[in-house]
Structures are given as structure tokens and as C-alpha cells.
Amino acid sequence: MTTETLISTPWGWTHDVEELAEGIQRVTTPSHGGLKLSSERWNELPAAVRATMLNPTFAEEDCEEPIVRTLLGIGDARDREMALKMAGYFDRYAPALPHLRDRSPHYHVVAHLGGYATDPIGRFDTTEEAEAFADTGRWEAVPCERALPLCRGEGCRP
């Protein structure tokens, strides 16, 4: 539900406010936006992740919002992929990586030799990373679940 409630944000006064879940509001201003979290939802984030945020109880839309959406369980696959990219690219958000990986599926690359798949190679956080590695024609990027029972590497879940 979108409302016209005015809230002061780090980006100015809100233009629109949308309740995404209890304690999580999506706010927009004429120039920017992000998430506004209640103190309870803010405290659900790992302390190491909260320390990386530019403004307490706010997550700006470009880098922080996908991380927060993923960690609070309201994000989709696109949010998860973006969160992993942000945390992997910007040192500031790197403390979020272990928490994102714990909540995220991952991918492997397998070789197909004579119709049989070999042991999984590597552990990739995003399909984009796995497909870039597999882009040789004899490799295939697969979710960890499809790689089982071959998947025995760190971070693999049975």
C-alpha cells in the first residue's frame, strides 16, 4: 500500500512510502530512495552488516537495499544476485558476504565427458559468474542441488 506520509530520510522528505512487510517501508524522494526499517527489523541484520550501512535504519536503493532485502527474506532472485555483486565488488559491503552466502543457493560448473558429469568445479555465487566460466561449450553451470551427490565442496548443502 502506497501512502503520502511524510518521513524525513537521508535523501530528503519522502514522496511515496510503501509498506513491504512489517517494519520495512520502501521510501522514495524526488531524487533517491531506499528502505526504512523499524528498529526491530534493523536489529535483525547481523551487527557486521549494520556497521557497513551509511545511515542507521535506512538502506539506500543502489547498493544496500538488495543486501537488506536478501538478509531479511523479502528479496527475490534478482535481489540476491545484486546483493552478492555489491558485497563482492565494494569492500565496504564485504562483511555481508558470509551472511548472504549462508542464505543463498550457489552454482557449480560441471564438465560433460562422454555423457557423464564430472565433479563440480568451483563454487560460484551467481549464475552469471558460473556461466561466464562455463562459456566454453563443454561445461555447464548448474545449481548446487543438481550437482549433488557430486557436490562436496565448502558451502555445499546436502
Wavefront OBJ file of the C-alpha trace (Angstrom):
o trace
v 0.000 0.000 0.000
v 1.447 3.372 -1.013
v 0.826 6.347 1.225
v 1.669 10.003 1.138
v 3.051 10.034 4.688
v 5.994 12.395 5.001
v 9.098 10.851 6.512
v 12.462 12.531 6.827
v 15.118 10.398 5.119
v 18.828 10.855 4.408
v 17.734 11.785 0.851
v 15.127 14.373 1.823
v 11.411 14.202 2.562
v 9.529 11.254 1.105
v 7.408 11.417 -1.995
v 5.944 7.903 -1.609
v 6.018 5.341 1.184
v 5.134 1.693 0.541
v 4.859 -0.926 3.293
v 6.701 -4.052 2.026
v 6.495 -6.098 5.219
v 6.067 -5.425 8.896
v 8.709 -2.883 9.864
v 10.009 -2.459 6.304
v 8.970 0.508 4.183
v 10.130 1.367 0.669
v 10.574 5.141 0.536
v 11.151 7.389 -2.453
v 12.100 11.030 -2.602
v 12.201 13.253 -5.670
v 15.867 12.311 -6.129
v 16.559 8.947 -4.446
v 15.146 6.266 -2.186
v 15.616 3.042 -0.315
v 14.292 1.132 2.648
v 13.278 2.481 6.039
v 13.488 -0.199 8.734
v 11.925 -0.272 12.165
v 14.422 -0.658 14.987
v 13.300 -4.292 15.399
v 13.945 -5.120 11.729
v 17.212 -3.152 11.821
v 18.381 -5.296 14.749
v 17.591 -8.488 12.779
v 20.503 -7.639 10.489
v 23.885 -9.032 11.582
v 25.927 -6.438 13.503
v 28.720 -6.634 10.903
v 26.226 -5.723 8.172
v 24.644 -2.902 10.181
v 28.119 -1.408 10.637
v 28.536 -1.121 6.847
v 25.343 0.877 6.325
v 25.684 4.592 5.712
v 22.604 5.580 7.769
v 21.113 3.657 10.706
v 17.697 2.128 9.913
v 17.963 3.117 6.224
v 19.242 1.108 3.266
v 19.876 3.173 0.150
v 18.432 1.781 -3.065
v 21.532 1.244 -5.196
v 23.834 -0.866 -3.022
v 22.333 -1.504 0.393
v 18.718 -2.303 -0.430
v 19.347 -5.633 -2.215
v 21.564 -6.759 0.678
v 18.915 -5.895 3.263
v 16.075 -7.412 1.194
v 18.005 -10.672 0.914
v 19.019 -10.842 4.565
v 15.512 -10.025 5.811
v 13.919 -12.589 3.487
v 11.834 -10.245 1.343
v 14.076 -10.261 -1.726
v 13.807 -12.285 -4.897
v 16.498 -13.977 -7.013
v 17.387 -10.671 -8.674
v 17.899 -9.012 -5.267
v 20.094 -11.932 -4.165
v 22.273 -11.733 -7.266
v 22.603 -7.949 -6.923
v 23.410 -8.243 -3.198
v 26.187 -10.724 -3.910
v 27.596 -8.453 -6.610
v 27.532 -5.378 -4.363
v 29.134 -7.201 -1.437
v 31.712 -8.782 -3.728
v 32.595 -5.576 -5.559
v 32.595 -2.942 -2.811
v 34.909 -3.530 0.157
v 32.514 -1.538 2.327
v 29.826 -4.248 1.976
v 32.161 -7.289 2.036
v 31.186 -8.153 5.652
v 27.754 -9.100 4.273
v 29.169 -11.864 2.030
v 29.237 -14.707 4.589
v 25.672 -13.885 5.661
v 24.453 -13.685 2.067
v 26.151 -16.958 1.149
v 24.566 -18.715 4.133
v 21.117 -17.752 2.815
v 21.785 -18.200 -0.874
v 21.911 -21.098 -3.259
v 25.111 -21.382 -5.194
v 26.256 -22.810 -8.513
v 28.929 -25.107 -9.833
v 30.359 -25.788 -13.233
v 30.468 -29.400 -14.361
v 32.157 -30.918 -17.385
v 30.290 -33.365 -19.575
v 32.611 -36.079 -20.809
v 31.057 -38.970 -22.667
v 27.612 -38.123 -21.342
v 28.684 -38.175 -17.699
v 29.151 -35.151 -15.496
v 32.430 -34.846 -13.633
v 32.946 -33.484 -10.145
v 31.769 -29.896 -9.765
v 34.391 -27.245 -10.392
v 34.433 -24.180 -8.212
v 31.704 -22.554 -6.210
v 30.031 -19.551 -7.791
v 27.594 -17.250 -6.036
v 25.730 -16.100 -9.136
v 24.606 -17.793 -12.313
v 26.383 -15.024 -14.235
v 29.766 -15.956 -12.714
v 29.235 -19.676 -13.297
v 28.046 -19.199 -16.880
v 30.995 -16.935 -17.683
v 33.351 -19.679 -16.513
v 31.373 -22.384 -18.328
v 31.208 -20.499 -21.623
v 33.498 -22.942 -23.433
v 30.850 -25.326 -24.756
v 31.841 -28.463 -22.813
v 30.893 -27.076 -19.416
v 27.533 -26.407 -17.825
v 26.627 -24.139 -14.919
v 24.269 -25.946 -12.554
v 22.667 -25.123 -9.197
v 24.281 -26.972 -6.304
v 21.229 -29.218 -5.910
v 21.706 -30.575 -9.460
v 25.402 -31.130 -8.819
v 24.672 -33.440 -5.888
v 25.768 -36.043 -4.933
v 28.990 -34.796 -6.507
v 28.914 -31.523 -4.587
v 31.209 -31.945 -1.604
v 32.886 -28.541 -1.545
v 32.776 -25.808 1.056
v 29.366 -24.213 1.272
v 27.579 -27.133 -0.367
v 24.434 -28.281 1.316
v 23.199 -31.888 1.175
l 1 2 3 4 5 6 7 8 9 10 11 12 13 14 15 16 17 18 19 20 21 22 23 24 25 26 27 28 29 30 31 32 33 34 35 36 37 38 39 40 41 42 43 44 45 46 47 48 49 50 51 52 53 54 55 56 57 58 59 60 61 62 63 64 65 66 67 68 69 70 71 72 73 74 75 76 77 78 79 80 81 82 83 84 85 86 87 88 89 90 91 92 93 94 95 96 97 98 99 100 101 102 103 104 105 106 107 108 109 110 111 112 113 114 115 116 117 118 119 120 121 122 123 124 125 126 127 128 129 130 131 132 133 134 135 136 137 138 139 140 141 142 143 144 145 146 147 148 149 150 151 152 153 154 155 156 157 158
